[in-house]
Every structure is written in structure tokens, then in C-alpha cells.
Amino acid sequence: MTSQPDNTSSVPRKLSVRRAPKYVPFLVAGGLAGIATAAVFAFGFSSAAASSEDFDASSVFGLFAVLLVLPGMGLGAIAALLLDRQGRRHAKTLLVESLPDDEGNAEAERA
């Protein structure tokens, strides 16, 4: 047995409508920014660190990528939270009223 909501009352309800960011794309973008920064550190400054031949540039990139992915994701999450807070400030409140069901149209759609 399922219970149907009572739509006969025409009491208006208030709803808040706002835009909210999706967090996963911000986290992915932050992680990619961390990897790009690691690439700049590893391959851009490799000529300055050429005096030390102990480490290859790709191993330096791997180390910096591991170290900079999490801070990059953290910065992406902070950016998403700031945009979410801004969206809450610009939220709009709307009044919603339920409309009565038209029995004639409902029976015609079933046939």
C-alpha cells in the first residue's frame, strides 16, 4: 500500500533555487593543475639541476606529481566551496503552489 501526497491543499510553499557547482570536476582540475606544476618543476628547471646527475627528470616528475596532486585537489575543493557560498548568497526564493489534477485529461491520457 502506497500513500499518495495530498495535493488538494493549495498552501503555497517556499523553495530556494540556486546554482551549485559539481565538486568532482573541480577536484580533477586541481589534480591536473598539480601534475602540470610538477611537469614545470621537473622539466623546466632540469637544466638548473643538471649538476646533480643522481636523478632522472622523469623520476623527479613522478615525485613532484605525487607531492602536488593532493594540494592541487585541495585548491580545487576550496574554489568549489567559494563558488558554492557565492551561489547561496544569490539564491532566489520562489513560491510554489500545487495545481489541482484535471480528471478528464488524466483519463484521456490513459486511453
Buried (B, 14 or more C-beta within 10 A) or exposed (E): EEEEEEEEEEEEEEEEEEEEBEBEEBBEBBBBBBBEBBBEBBEEEBEEBEEEEEEEBEEBBEBBBEEBBEBBBBBBBEBBEEBBEEEEEEEEEEEEEBEEEEEEEEEEEEE
